[in-house]
Amino acid sequence: MGKKVKKEAEPPPKDVFDPLLIESKTPETVVLMLSSPETEILTKACDALYKFASKGDENKVTLLGLGALEHLYKLISHEDPIVRRNAIMVFGIMASNHNVKKLLRELDVTNPLISQLAPEEDVVIHEFATLCLAHMAVECTTKVKIFEQGGLEPLIRLLGSPDPDVQKNSLECIYLLVQDFQNRAAVSELNVIPPLLELLESEYPVIQLLALQTLEVISKDRETRIILGEKNGLDCLLKILETNELSDLHIKTLAVLGNCLEDVHTLQLIQQTGGLKKLLSLLGVSTVPDIQKNAAKAITKAACDSEIRKILNEEEVEKCLLNLLETGSDEVKVAASQAISAMCKNVESKCALGLQGIPQLVQLLSRDNEEVKEAAVTALASLTEASHSNASAVAEAEGIEPLVNTLSAQRDGAIASAVTVLTNLAMQESSRVSIQSHGIMSALVEPLHSTNSQVQSKAAFAVAAFGCDAVARTELRNAGGLGPLVELLHSKNEEVRRNACWAVTVCASDEPTAVELCRLGALDILEEINLSIKRKNKFSEAALEKLLDNNLSQKYSRLGYLSSSNIITNGFYDCGQIKPGAKFLSLEELSMQELTDRRAIIFINAKPQEDLAVEKAQDSPPPISKIGSKEKARKGKGKTEEEKAKEVTDITSKDQEEINLENSLWLPPSDIILMDYINDASKTILPLTTTREQVVALAQFVADRMGGSIERDKLHDFSWELHISEIEFELKCNIVPIGKIKKGTFYHRALLFKVIADRIGIGCSLVRGKYNRAWNEVKLVDDFPKGIAGLLLPPQEYIVDLMFEPGFLIKQGSAKADQYKRI
């Protein structure tokens, strides 16, 4: 047997590199390996980088600095699926870093990533591609790119993936995308509702919650709500509410249903299937504050529609809301009160809620929580609007005092609503009187100072509502409320300005308040407003007219005209035509001026001095009464003699101060002569049978008291100026009572004629002309022409001659009338 010869091994080809195992401990080396053309090295390098990046954010920043992303970007489209998978895994894990996301946007990775969402791709690729997209979808620019590059459709398809991580990442990305209105419309068209409803049954709570959050956003669109109803989505949501084990999902479920309640069609569908009744019953038994609060908020949003309010009323939602008011949570009370406000727009609901809800709401006004207080008083404002029965119920529930106290609340909304409720209550006389007894006008001063336009408007309107009472006007005046009211006339807010004008109109109903308003500048402001085409309105015009009508001295000084309805009373004075922009001084201010050679102020006061003193004392702040002093002395029993003596001394000194104060009050001089004129005219002129006879007789009466008739060509010899100067010198004052004037010219006689005519009931006007001219105008019915009986003729206007032919009636518009005015 021959020997076998051993064959020698052949050497490897010269161009083949022997395998080399490399162990790297630095990321720099691994990043360099990403440039290798070998698949195995790329796979292992990507895997190593994934593990390194998973350890923390610092490692991601390190890789970013080494330029790993640029290399990885080339690999996410690699022909080898494992290399592609591992590269996308690194992208997915690194995309949570802000700086990484910024570079990914610059690299425009969305399109390559979306292309990896194809059905044939590996599930791991799906997982990390969707993870990367979800991280990037936080930015608006990326959302736009995903939408434009067709990313929505594959993301919605992946909601049906068997892998829960893919479901979660896709769902999170869709949730972020639908924050934009454009994407919401697109997902509805791509039939996203069915897969979302399926995910509600997922075994993973995080997926269920994300599905509900997405449904909450997209159900804001009406089309989505309709689809939700057609796909039995409402039943799915109600089942979640019925399942106690899913209590962590109840709040978001209610949010979705809340959106559905805003749509009439969807709500009707819920009602027809019994779902609405079931929903309300679930709310009735729930004790979770967040669920109760969100349910009430959903009802508030839904109740904006009249048809929905009707449906909710049919299901007796009022009972549910009233029960929520009794809960211990302040947040629930606030939400329930807001829902009550919304439901009050339905008449039946307003009646039902008012019957039982008003006592509960009134109690909430005394809570320390300002938000609760605001919500409760806002609900009361809605309940009492145009409802006498509910307004009465508030008064019966002893709500007036807490409402007045709420005017000093910290929140502007609470103050505005409290003012509204009190104004609504003021429609009833008994409630208005009760509110006034609680010092409403004093309480309104602070809201009038508010910087909130709503509070200002409501407060001004309340002043108008309560200012119809003289006592209330006095209270407002004494409390310093007229000042801020006048300031509101400057407001740029039209409603505030209008209500302030209305309040001024009401408050100017008595002379003291009208005078004070004028002193505070209301007249100047209103004149300025009425010169503006944009700012003036009927209220500003009425306010100016009313202000002047109850301050005739200023009206005559400014306008030079008093109508027959402007009755001159005691305290009137004529200081001549005031110059534009000049301040109108009060009679007391004028009395303090030194005697000058300027025009005398003619004063009207046919009242005894003692009556004036009583009136002045009533207008001034009440002093400490002597009864109070006696009371203090009585309470001093049991004290030492020294203490008693000191107390009596203190009381005596205070009483003396009060006496001195009363003595220091300025009193206008009384005019006894004018009183006699009025008495004489009443006896001699009033009995005359016709107005014409009374006018003629009164003209002659006035002329006789003022120097008689004057010939036209001797008018310049009638030295009335010297006579007036002598009176001023005698009185040491520029103020001259009209009764002291024995030689009066046109404007003296016309004023005296008007004063006496007003007292005895003869209608006449007073007109100021130029050059010391003034005249009276009367309206008289002429005698019937002969042969005509029973014909009603219109009255004719005449000027009464008081100078040349006293008693002669000059027809208005005639040449003689023009001559009388110009002479």
C-alpha positions, 0 to 999 in steps of 0.5 A: 500500500503506497504512502499518501502525500499530504497536500499543502494549504493554499494561501489566501488571495493577496487582495483579501483583508483578513478579518479584524475585530475592533474594540472601541471605547470612545464615541469619536471612533464609533462616529467615524465608523459610520462612514464605513462601506461595510454593512456589519460595521455600520450595524454595530456602530449604530447599535453602539450609538443607540446604547450610548445615547440611551444613557442620558441627554449629555451623551446625545449632546456629545454625539450631536457635537461629533457630527453623528446626525449628519452620518446617520441621516444618510443611513436612514435610507440605506439599502440594508434594512438592519442598518436602516433600522438601527440608524432610525433607532438612534434618531428616535432616541436622540430626537427628545433633545431640543438641539437635536430637533433643531438640526433634524429640522435643518436636515429635513428628515420628515420626508425620509422618516414618513417613507419608512412608515410603509406597511412592509417595513419592520415594526421597530422602524415604525416604532422609532420613526413615529417616535422621532416624528412625535418629538418633532411635531411639537414645532409648528414648522414640522407640523406643516411639513408632515401634513404637506408631505402626506404623513397623516395617512400612514400615521392613522394607518399605524393606529391599527398596528399590533405593537402598542409602542407604535400605536402610542407614538403614532397617536401622540404625533396625531394628537400634536398635529390636530392642534392645528385646524387644518389638520383637524379637518384632514384627519376627519376625512381620513376616517380617524374616528374608528381606530380612535374608538378601538384604542379606547378599549386598549389595555394600556391606560396611556393609549386610552388617555391619548385617544380621548385627548385626541377625540377632545380636540377633533370633536370641536369640529361639527363634522367630527361630532356627527361622525362620532355619533354615526360610529356609535362613539357616544355609546363608547364614551358613556360606557367609560363613564359607567365603568368605575375601573376607568375612573382615571379616564372620566374627566377626559371622557366628559370633555369629549361629551361636553364638545358633543353637547354643543351640537344640536344634532348630536345632542338630540341623538344622545337624548333619543338614545337615552344617553343624556338622561344617563349622563345627568344621572351619572353626574348626580351620583358622582362625588369626584369634584373634577368630574362635577366641575368639568360636567358643569363647564360642559353644560355652560358651553352647551347652553350658549345655543337656545335649542340646546338650552331647551333640550337640557331643560326638558331633561331637568338639568336644573336639578343637577346644577342645584345639587352641585351648588351643595357640594363642598368644593369651591371649584364645583360651586363656581362651575355650577354657578356659571352653568346656572347663569348660562341656563337662565337665558331659557325662561323655564330654566330661569323660573326653576333655578330661581325657585330653589337656587336663589337662597343657595346663591345668596348664602355663597355671597358671604363666602371668603372665596372671591371666585365663588362670590363672583360666580354666585352674584353673576348667577343672581344677575342673570336670574333677576334680569327681567324677572320680578319674581326672582328679584322678590326672591332675592329680597326675601332671602335677605340678599340685599345686605350681602349684595351691598357688601359685595360692592367692596369685593376684590374682583371687578366682575363681582362688583359689576354683577352685584350692582346689576342685581341691586339695579334689577331689584330697584324696579320694585318700590319696596326693594328699592326703599330697603336697598336705600336704607342700607346706604346704597349711594355711599356704597356706589362711590367706590365702584364709581372710582373703579378703572374697569369700564364695566364696573363704571358703566353698571355703577353709573346706571345704578346711580340713575336707578336710585337717584330718583329719590331726593334722599338718595341724591343727598346721600350721594352728594354728601358721600362725595359721589358726584365727583367721580360721576362727573369724571366718567363723562370724560370716558372714552367708552361709549356705554360708560359715557352714556350711563354717566349722562343718564345718571347726571340727568336723574341727579340734576332733578333738584337744585342743590345737586344740580349746582354741585354738579355744575361746580364740579364741571359737569356743565362744561364737559357736557357742552364739550361732548355735545359739540362732538358729532361722534360723542354726543347723544340723546343722553348727553343733550338731556343731561345738559338741559336738565342740569341747566333747568335745575340751575337757572342762574347758570342757565340764564348766564350761559344761554340768556334764555329762560322758558315759561317752564323755568320757574325762578325760585328764591336763590336765583341771581343774574350776574350777566352773560358769562364769557366762554370758558369762564368759571361760574361762581356761586352766590356765596363766592360772589359775596366774598368779592370786594365792591367793584364798579362792575355790573351788579348781581341782581338777587331774588329772595322772597323768603324771611331770614329765619326760614333761610337759616333753617334751610341752611342748617338742614343742608349742612352736616348735622352737628352733635346734638345736645341730647347726645351731650346729655347722654354722655353726661348721663353715662358719666355717673360713677366717675370721680368729680374731676372726671365729670368736670373735665367731661362737662367742659369738653361737651360745653366746648364742643357745643360752643364750636357748633354754635360758632359754626352755625353763626359762620354759615353765610346766609343770602340777604332776604328781600322784604320788598320783593315779598310785598310786591308778590303779595300785592300782585297776588291781591290785585292782578290774580283776580283779573279774568283773562291772561291778557289783562293779567299780563298788561296789569303786571307790566304796569305794576313792574314799571311803576316799581322800577321808575315808571314809563320812559320816553324813547328820546329821554332814555339816556337821561334815565340814570339807573346806573347811578342808582344801582351804584348807590345801592351797592355802596349802601350794602357794601356788596355787589349783590343787590336784592331786586326789591331795592331797585327803584330805577330799573332798566330793561333787564331789571324790569324783565327779571322782576316781571318773570319772577312775579309772573312765575309766582302768580301763574302767568306763563312767560319767558325771559330773553337776554339781548345786547346792550343791557336789553332783556324782554319777556315773551308771552303767548296769548290767544287773540279774540275771535273775529266778529261773526265767528264763534267756537273757532280755536285759534293758535296762541300768538307770541308777544313781547311785553313793553315794560319801558315806554308804554308799559302793558303794550303787547308787541307782536313777535316778528313785527318791526316794532318788536325788532325795534324794542329789542335793538333800542 
